[in-house]
Amino acid sequence: MKKKGVLDLFRLKNTVFTFKDISLILAETNEEKLCAKINYFVKKGDLHRIRKGIYSKDKNYDKLELAAKIYTPSYISLETILFKEGVVFQYYRDIFILTYLSRKIECDGQSYSYKKIKDKVLTNSLGIEEKNNYYIASKERAFLDILYFNKNYHFDNLKSIDWNKCFEIIKIYENQAMEKRLNFYYAGQKHS
């Protein structure tokens, strides 16, 4: 059997790897040996240690991929998506991620803001797409996620929102107050 090494990591599209990922890629089940290999790769400069148990090929890793690797399951959402899509104009330094707990983490000069959302919503893939080794909300799903957390949010530009998608996705939240808020924003958009 061919010996596996750091080159096997570099052949992958991933830019971020967990300890478990590396264990599977290198086919190493002995935790002590795996730790020794990883430490050797880090010392040689072949791997960059981002934080305990998480590594990258170099310092130019995808920060969204890292955000999704710290806690799983998770997906990128809220202002991170809405700013990128031009729905809100305010820039936020944090990357916003929805997962099973709430935490704020600073890592390599980047802030990651994790918000807890109920499991039924977190694990429903409606309005979520896989992109570059992580999951990311569509602008409609991110819009609804904001409505879930904030009843009086100010959106700068709702013209690009696909309201039909919103009315399809909102069912997963099982929240009547949210449905009223969605109808309020929809009615306001129709009259503008």
Backbone as JSON, one array per atom type, in Angstrom:
{
  "sequence": "MKKKGVLDLFRLKNTVFTFKDISLILAETNEEKLCAKINYFVKKGDLHRIRKGIYSKDKNYDKLELAAKIYTPSYISLETILFKEGVVFQYYRDIFILTYLSRKIECDGQSYSYKKIKDKVLTNSLGIEEKNNYYIASKERAFLDILYFNKNYHFDNLKSIDWNKCFEIIKIYENQAMEKRLNFYYAGQKHS",
  "N": [[0.85, -1.2, 0.0], [0.51, 2.22, -0.82], [2.31, 4.8, 0.78], [0.81, 7.46, 2.51], [0.86, 11.02, 2.46], [1.52, 14.54, 3.11], [1.18, 15.58, 0.57], [-1.11, 14.39, -0.41], [-3.07, 15.87, 0.84], [-2.74, 18.34, -0.4], [-3.64, 17.88, -2.94], [-6.34, 18.03, -2.86], [-9.33, 20.09, -3.11], [-10.05, 21.43, -0.86], [-9.27, 23.97, 1.53], [-9.05, 24.07, 4.19], [-8.67, 21.92, 6.97], [-9.82, 19.55, 9.33], [-8.69, 17.8, 12.26], [-9.82, 15.26, 12.15], [-10.45, 15.11, 9.39], [-7.85, 15.03, 8.29], [-6.94, 12.67, 9.39], [-8.55, 10.81, 8.04], [-7.81, 11.28, 5.35], [-5.06, 10.69, 5.36], [-5.24, 8.13, 6.1], [-4.73, 7.26, 8.72], [-5.12, 5.76, 11.74], [-4.12, 5.66, 14.26], [-3.95, 7.77, 16.85], [-1.79, 9.01, 18.18], [0.36, 8.7, 16.36], [-0.7, 10.14, 14.24], [-0.85, 12.73, 15.35], [1.88, 13.22, 15.64], [2.68, 13.2, 12.93], [1.2, 15.39, 11.92], [2.24, 17.49, 13.5], [4.88, 17.42, 12.58], [4.48, 18.16, 9.86], [3.52, 20.76, 10.29], [5.72, 21.98, 11.56], [7.6, 21.81, 9.49], [6.47, 23.58, 7.76], [4.63, 22.82, 5.91], [2.0, 22.61, 6.58], [-0.4, 24.83, 8.02], [-1.23, 25.77, 11.24], [-4.29, 26.68, 12.31], [-6.05, 26.85, 14.47], [-6.59, 24.95, 17.49], [-6.77, 21.67, 16.44], [-7.54, 22.33, 13.85], [-6.44, 22.96, 10.58], [-4.63, 24.39, 7.78], [-3.66, 24.55, 4.28], [-1.99, 26.68, 3.8], [-1.45, 30.14, 4.79], [-3.33, 31.44, 3.3], [-6.06, 30.6, 3.34], [-9.57, 29.76, 2.83], [-11.73, 31.75, 4.48], [-14.46, 31.47, 4.9], [-14.79, 28.76, 4.59], [-13.33, 27.87, 6.8], [-14.96, 28.94, 8.82], [-17.21, 27.31, 8.64], [-16.12, 24.89, 9.39], [-15.41, 24.97, 12.07], [-17.62, 24.62, 13.83], [-19.93, 22.09, 13.28], [-23.08, 20.64, 12.35], [-23.38, 23.47, 10.16], [-24.05, 26.66, 8.57], [-23.23, 29.39, 6.38], [-24.64, 32.59, 6.74], [-27.09, 35.21, 7.26], [-26.03, 38.61, 7.73], [-23.61, 38.34, 6.39], [-24.17, 37.11, 3.96], [-26.25, 38.75, 2.98], [-25.04, 41.28, 2.72], [-23.12, 40.73, 0.75], [-24.86, 40.18, -1.34], [-26.07, 42.61, -1.76], [-28.34, 43.38, -0.35], [-28.27, 44.45, 2.15], [-26.43, 47.33, 3.09], [-24.59, 47.94, 5.0], [-21.4, 47.13, 6.12], [-20.13, 44.33, 7.81], [-17.63, 43.24, 9.99], [-17.53, 40.74, 11.11], [-17.98, 37.26, 10.31], [-20.95, 35.64, 9.76], [-22.53, 32.81, 11.04], [-24.8, 30.12, 11.15], [-25.65, 27.7, 13.53], [-25.67, 25.02, 15.99], [-25.2, 26.24, 18.42], [-24.46, 29.27, 20.28], [-21.8, 31.46, 19.85], [-18.89, 33.54, 19.95], [-16.01, 33.94, 18.13], [-12.59, 34.68, 17.78], [-10.19, 34.45, 15.35], [-7.12, 34.16, 13.81], [-7.17, 36.91, 13.24], [-9.75, 37.33, 12.31], [-13.22, 37.72, 12.96], [-15.7, 35.49, 14.05], [-19.05, 34.9, 14.18], [-21.25, 32.94, 15.71], [-24.55, 31.79, 15.63], [-27.22, 30.37, 17.37], [-29.66, 28.25, 16.05], [-32.8, 26.63, 15.76], [-32.7, 23.06, 15.61], [-34.32, 21.79, 13.66], [-34.52, 23.69, 11.64], [-31.85, 24.24, 11.1], [-30.9, 21.82, 10.02], [-32.36, 21.55, 7.72], [-32.23, 21.63, 4.26], [-33.36, 23.4, 2.45], [-33.03, 26.19, 0.47], [-30.34, 26.32, 0.9], [-27.04, 25.97, -0.25], [-24.3, 23.93, -1.38], [-21.0, 24.99, -1.41], [-17.74, 25.32, -2.39], [-16.74, 23.46, -0.39], [-18.28, 24.02, 1.89], [-21.41, 25.02, 3.43], [-23.85, 27.35, 2.35], [-26.18, 30.0, 2.69], [-28.89, 30.9, 0.53], [-29.78, 34.17, -0.73], [-32.43, 34.57, -0.08], [-32.92, 32.69, 1.94], [-31.1, 33.65, 3.86], [-32.22, 36.16, 4.31], [-34.67, 35.38, 5.49], [-33.63, 34.08, 7.71], [-32.65, 36.27, 9.12], [-35.06, 37.53, 9.72], [-36.02, 35.67, 11.49], [-34.43, 36.05, 13.75], [-34.64, 38.79, 14.28], [-37.09, 41.1, 14.67], [-37.5, 43.7, 13.75], [-35.83, 44.54, 11.57], [-33.75, 46.57, 9.48], [-33.67, 46.63, 6.08], [-31.79, 47.46, 3.22], [-32.17, 47.16, 0.44], [-34.48, 45.46, -1.14], [-35.14, 44.65, -3.64], [-34.03, 42.58, -5.18], [-34.86, 40.25, -4.03], [-36.37, 37.1, -4.25], [-39.54, 36.61, -3.89], [-41.3, 34.46, -4.09], [-39.65, 32.27, -3.55], [-39.06, 32.87, -0.9], [-41.59, 32.56, 0.31], [-41.88, 29.87, -0.03], [-39.72, 28.77, 1.43], [-40.18, 29.7, 4.04], [-41.85, 28.01, 5.44], [-40.37, 26.06, 6.79], [-39.6, 27.14, 9.19], [-41.76, 27.2, 10.87], [-43.26, 29.31, 12.17], [-45.45, 31.65, 13.05], [-45.38, 34.39, 13.63], [-43.14, 35.19, 12.27], [-43.98, 34.73, 9.67], [-45.89, 36.73, 9.43], [-44.2, 38.97, 9.55], [-42.76, 38.55, 7.19], [-44.82, 38.88, 5.3], [-45.36, 41.58, 5.78], [-42.95, 42.86, 4.88], [-43.03, 42.04, 2.23], [-45.43, 43.23, 1.31], [-44.71, 45.93, 1.6], [-42.69, 46.09, -0.3], [-44.07, 45.63, -2.66], [-45.49, 47.97, -2.91], [-43.59, 49.87, -3.34]],
  "CA": [[0.0, 0.0, 0.0], [1.28, 3.46, -0.95], [2.34, 5.65, 1.97], [0.14, 8.74, 2.27], [1.53, 12.15, 3.1], [0.95, 15.87, 2.99], [0.8, 15.84, -0.84], [-2.5, 13.97, -0.58], [-3.89, 17.01, 1.27], [-2.62, 19.42, -1.38], [-4.37, 17.52, -4.17], [-7.75, 18.31, -2.64], [-9.75, 21.49, -3.27], [-10.2, 22.01, 0.47], [-8.17, 24.8, 2.02], [-9.07, 23.9, 5.63], [-8.83, 20.52, 7.37], [-9.88, 19.24, 10.75], [-7.88, 16.65, 12.67], [-10.52, 14.08, 11.62], [-10.24, 15.11, 7.93], [-6.47, 14.6, 8.01], [-6.89, 11.26, 9.75], [-9.17, 10.05, 6.95], [-7.02, 11.45, 4.12], [-3.79, 9.98, 5.51], [-5.57, 6.75, 6.5], [-4.01, 7.0, 9.97], [-6.07, 5.59, 12.84], [-3.4, 5.81, 15.52], [-3.99, 9.2, 17.16], [-0.44, 9.46, 18.53], [1.12, 8.81, 15.11], [-1.27, 11.24, 13.47], [-0.4, 13.98, 15.97], [3.3, 13.37, 15.29], [2.75, 13.57, 11.51], [0.69, 16.76, 11.77], [3.24, 18.39, 14.1], [6.0, 17.43, 11.64], [4.06, 18.97, 8.71], [3.43, 22.16, 10.73], [7.1, 22.43, 11.78], [8.23, 21.96, 8.17], [5.8, 24.65, 7.03], [3.72, 22.24, 4.91], [0.65, 22.87, 7.08], [-0.54, 25.99, 8.9], [-2.18, 25.51, 12.33], [-5.17, 27.84, 12.47], [-6.44, 26.74, 15.88], [-6.48, 23.57, 17.92], [-7.52, 20.68, 15.66], [-7.9, 22.82, 12.51], [-5.23, 23.28, 9.83], [-4.82, 24.78, 6.38], [-2.48, 24.34, 3.43], [-1.13, 27.85, 4.03], [-2.19, 31.22, 5.45], [-4.33, 31.98, 2.37], [-7.21, 29.69, 3.33], [-10.91, 30.34, 2.68], [-12.26, 32.02, 5.82], [-15.82, 30.9, 5.0], [-14.61, 27.32, 4.8], [-12.96, 27.73, 8.2], [-16.15, 29.23, 9.64], [-18.08, 26.14, 8.63], [-15.41, 23.73, 9.97], [-15.25, 25.1, 13.52], [-18.78, 23.91, 14.37], [-20.78, 21.49, 12.25], [-23.46, 21.27, 11.09], [-23.49, 24.92, 10.15], [-24.04, 27.29, 7.24], [-22.97, 30.83, 6.35], [-25.92, 33.25, 6.51], [-27.34, 36.53, 7.82], [-25.45, 39.78, 7.07], [-22.51, 37.94, 5.51], [-24.77, 36.86, 2.64], [-27.05, 39.9, 2.53], [-24.13, 42.33, 2.28], [-22.56, 40.26, -0.53], [-25.93, 40.22, -2.34], [-26.56, 43.98, -1.91], [-29.62, 43.56, 0.33], [-27.91, 45.43, 3.19], [-25.24, 48.06, 2.66], [-23.67, 48.03, 6.14], [-20.4, 46.07, 6.16], [-19.82, 43.76, 9.13], [-16.34, 42.56, 10.02], [-17.79, 39.35, 11.48], [-18.63, 36.3, 9.42], [-22.08, 35.12, 10.52], [-22.78, 31.4, 10.77], [-25.85, 29.52, 11.97], [-25.29, 26.36, 13.98], [-26.42, 24.51, 17.14], [-24.86, 26.99, 19.63], [-24.08, 30.67, 20.07], [-20.42, 31.73, 20.27], [-18.13, 34.52, 19.17], [-14.63, 33.46, 18.1], [-11.6, 35.47, 17.04], [-9.2, 33.49, 14.87], [-6.28, 34.69, 12.73], [-7.58, 38.27, 12.92], [-11.11, 37.36, 11.77], [-14.26, 37.4, 13.95], [-16.74, 34.55, 13.62], [-20.19, 35.02, 15.08], [-22.14, 31.78, 15.56], [-25.86, 31.97, 16.25], [-27.96, 29.13, 17.51], [-30.97, 28.17, 15.42], [-33.34, 25.31, 16.12], [-32.19, 21.94, 14.8], [-35.2, 21.52, 12.52], [-34.18, 24.67, 10.6], [-30.42, 24.05, 10.8], [-30.66, 20.62, 9.2], [-33.18, 21.57, 6.5], [-31.38, 22.16, 3.18], [-34.11, 24.31, 1.58], [-32.4, 27.5, 0.39], [-28.92, 26.18, 1.26], [-26.27, 25.3, -1.3], [-22.92, 23.58, -1.05], [-20.11, 25.81, -2.21], [-16.35, 25.3, -1.93], [-16.56, 22.66, 0.82], [-19.09, 24.47, 3.02], [-22.8, 25.32, 3.07], [-24.1, 28.79, 2.35], [-27.59, 30.31, 2.48], [-29.27, 31.8, -0.57], [-30.15, 35.46, -0.13], [-33.77, 34.43, 0.47], [-32.8, 31.99, 3.22], [-30.44, 34.57, 4.78], [-33.26, 37.17, 4.63], [-35.59, 34.76, 6.44], [-32.89, 33.85, 8.96], [-32.62, 37.55, 9.86], [-36.41, 37.73, 10.27], [-36.13, 34.73, 12.61], [-33.73, 36.6, 14.91], [-34.85, 40.21, 14.49], [-38.41, 41.46, 14.12], [-37.52, 45.06, 13.21], [-34.56, 44.75, 10.87], [-33.8, 47.49, 8.34], [-33.02, 46.16, 4.86], [-31.56, 48.59, 2.33], [-32.57, 46.93, -0.95], [-35.16, 44.16, -1.24], [-35.58, 44.45, -5.03], [-33.54, 41.33, -5.77], [-35.4, 39.08, -3.31], [-37.38, 36.28, -4.94], [-40.56, 36.44, -2.86], [-41.85, 33.1, -4.19], [-38.73, 31.39, -2.81], [-39.24, 33.16, 0.53], [-42.83, 31.94, 0.79], [-41.65, 28.42, -0.03], [-38.77, 28.42, 2.48], [-40.62, 30.1, 5.39], [-42.56, 26.9, 6.09], [-39.48, 25.26, 7.63], [-39.44, 27.8, 10.49], [-42.99, 26.95, 11.65], [-43.32, 30.47, 13.04], [-46.48, 32.54, 12.5], [-44.94, 35.79, 13.76], [-42.2, 35.4, 11.16], [-44.79, 34.81, 8.44], [-46.47, 38.09, 9.41], [-43.12, 39.89, 9.19], [-42.49, 38.35, 5.76], [-45.91, 39.54, 4.57], [-45.16, 43.02, 5.94], [-41.89, 43.29, 3.97], [-43.51, 41.78, 0.87], [-46.42, 44.29, 1.0], [-43.96, 47.17, 1.45], [-41.93, 46.01, -1.55], [-45.05, 45.74, -3.76], [-45.95, 49.36, -3.02], [-42.49, 50.85, -3.5]],
  "C": [[0.89, 1.25, 0.0], [1.18, 4.29, 0.33], [1.71, 7.0, 1.64], [0.83, 9.84, 3.05], [0.83, 13.45, 2.83], [0.53, 16.19, 1.55], [-0.64, 15.41, -1.12], [-3.46, 15.08, -0.16], [-3.9, 18.1, 0.2], [-3.33, 19.12, -2.69], [-5.85, 17.85, -4.07], [-8.05, 19.79, -2.84], [-9.89, 22.2, -1.92], [-9.01, 22.91, 0.79], [-8.02, 24.65, 3.53], [-9.37, 22.44, 5.97], [-8.92, 20.4, 8.88], [-8.95, 18.05, 11.01], [-8.49, 15.37, 12.08], [-10.34, 13.98, 10.1], [-8.87, 14.55, 7.59], [-6.31, 13.12, 8.32], [-7.44, 10.4, 8.61], [-8.33, 10.11, 5.68], [-5.71, 10.66, 4.19], [-3.99, 8.51, 5.9], [-4.79, 6.34, 7.76], [-5.01, 6.92, 11.11], [-5.42, 5.75, 14.21], [-3.26, 7.31, 15.81], [-2.6, 9.77, 17.47], [0.42, 9.67, 17.28], [0.62, 9.98, 14.28], [-0.83, 12.59, 14.03], [1.06, 14.26, 15.61], [3.46, 13.81, 13.84], [2.33, 15.03, 11.31], [1.7, 17.76, 12.32], [4.47, 18.52, 13.19], [5.68, 18.33, 10.44], [4.0, 20.46, 9.07], [4.83, 22.74, 10.91], [7.83, 22.69, 10.47], [7.64, 23.11, 7.36], [4.87, 24.14, 5.94], [2.26, 22.43, 5.29], [0.69, 24.08, 7.99], [-1.58, 25.64, 9.96], [-2.99, 26.79, 12.55], [-5.6, 27.95, 13.93], [-6.42, 25.27, 16.25], [-7.39, 22.65, 17.09], [-7.93, 21.11, 14.27], [-6.65, 23.39, 11.83], [-5.6, 23.73, 8.42], [-3.53, 24.51, 5.61], [-1.47, 25.47, 3.62], [-1.98, 28.93, 4.69], [-3.27, 31.84, 4.56], [-5.53, 31.05, 2.24], [-8.51, 30.47, 3.2], [-11.53, 30.51, 4.07], [-13.7, 31.52, 5.99], [-15.75, 29.4, 5.22], [-14.22, 27.05, 6.25], [-14.18, 27.91, 9.09], [-17.05, 28.01, 9.75], [-17.43, 24.91, 9.26], [-15.34, 23.79, 11.49], [-16.38, 24.38, 14.24], [-19.59, 23.37, 13.2], [-21.89, 20.7, 12.93], [-23.6, 22.78, 11.25], [-23.62, 25.41, 8.71], [-23.86, 28.8, 7.39], [-24.29, 31.52, 6.01], [-25.89, 34.7, 7.0], [-26.63, 37.64, 7.04], [-24.29, 39.44, 6.13], [-23.03, 37.74, 4.09], [-25.47, 38.12, 2.13], [-26.2, 41.08, 2.09], [-23.56, 41.97, 0.89], [-23.59, 40.39, -1.66], [-26.53, 41.62, -2.52], [-27.92, 44.24, -1.28], [-29.44, 44.5, 1.52], [-26.59, 46.08, 2.74], [-24.18, 48.18, 3.76], [-22.71, 46.84, 6.12], [-20.18, 45.63, 7.6], [-18.51, 43.0, 9.04], [-16.51, 41.08, 10.33], [-18.29, 38.54, 10.29], [-19.72, 35.65, 10.27], [-22.42, 33.7, 10.06], [-23.9, 30.93, 11.69], [-25.47, 28.08, 12.27], [-26.12, 26.01, 15.22], [-26.08, 25.23, 18.45], [-24.5, 28.42, 19.27], [-22.69, 30.91, 20.66], [-19.85, 32.84, 19.4], [-16.67, 34.1, 19.28], [-13.78, 34.43, 17.29], [-10.51, 34.48, 16.63], [-8.43, 34.08, 13.7], [-6.74, 36.09, 12.28], [-8.98, 38.41, 12.35], [-12.09, 37.0, 12.9], [-15.32, 36.51, 13.31], [-17.84, 34.6, 14.65], [-21.17, 33.88, 14.78], [-23.43, 32.05, 16.3], [-26.58, 30.64, 16.25], [-29.32, 29.26, 16.82], [-31.5, 26.76, 15.68], [-32.93, 24.25, 15.1], [-33.01, 21.69, 13.53], [-34.9, 22.46, 11.34], [-32.74, 24.44, 10.14], [-30.19, 22.9, 9.83], [-31.53, 20.55, 7.94], [-32.39, 22.28, 5.39], [-32.1, 23.11, 2.22], [-33.47, 25.71, 1.61], [-30.93, 27.5, 0.8], [-28.22, 25.49, 0.1], [-24.87, 24.98, -0.81], [-22.01, 24.34, -2.0], [-18.71, 25.73, -1.61], [-16.15, 24.64, -0.57], [-17.26, 23.2, 2.07], [-20.49, 24.78, 2.5], [-23.06, 26.8, 3.27], [-25.58, 29.04, 2.01], [-27.76, 31.13, 1.21], [-29.67, 33.13, 0.07], [-31.55, 35.4, 0.48], [-33.73, 33.74, 1.84], [-32.13, 32.9, 4.25], [-31.41, 35.67, 5.23], [-34.22, 36.61, 5.69], [-34.89, 34.47, 7.77], [-32.83, 35.13, 9.79], [-33.99, 37.82, 10.47], [-36.64, 36.83, 11.48], [-35.54, 35.35, 13.88], [-34.14, 38.04, 15.26], [-36.16, 40.65, 13.85], [-38.47, 42.84, 13.49], [-36.25, 45.39, 12.46], [-34.75, 45.71, 9.7], [-32.99, 46.91, 7.18], [-32.91, 47.34, 3.91], [-32.14, 48.4, 0.93], [-33.16, 45.53, -1.1], [-35.58, 43.83, -2.68], [-35.15, 43.11, -5.62], [-34.07, 40.08, -5.08], [-36.47, 38.4, -4.16], [-38.43, 35.9, -3.88], [-41.18, 35.05, -2.91], [-40.97, 32.11, -3.43], [-38.9, 31.61, -1.31], [-40.49, 32.47, 1.07], [-42.74, 30.41, 0.79], [-40.78, 28.01, 1.17], [-39.34, 28.68, 3.88], [-41.32, 28.97, 6.15], [-41.66, 26.12, 7.05], [-39.32, 25.85, 9.03], [-40.61, 27.54, 11.44], [-43.21, 28.07, 12.67], [-44.28, 31.5, 12.44], [-46.07, 34.01, 12.57], [-43.99, 36.13, 12.62], [-42.94, 35.54, 9.83], [-45.44, 36.17, 8.32], [-45.42, 39.12, 9.01], [-42.79, 39.78, 7.7], [-43.57, 39.04, 4.93], [-45.81, 41.05, 4.64], [-44.11, 43.53, 4.95], [-42.32, 43.11, 2.51], [-44.48, 42.88, 0.43], [-45.7, 45.62, 0.78], [-43.2, 47.21, 0.14], [-42.85, 46.17, -2.77], [-45.45, 47.18, -4.0], [-44.83, 50.36, -3.24], [-42.13, 51.03, -4.97]]
}
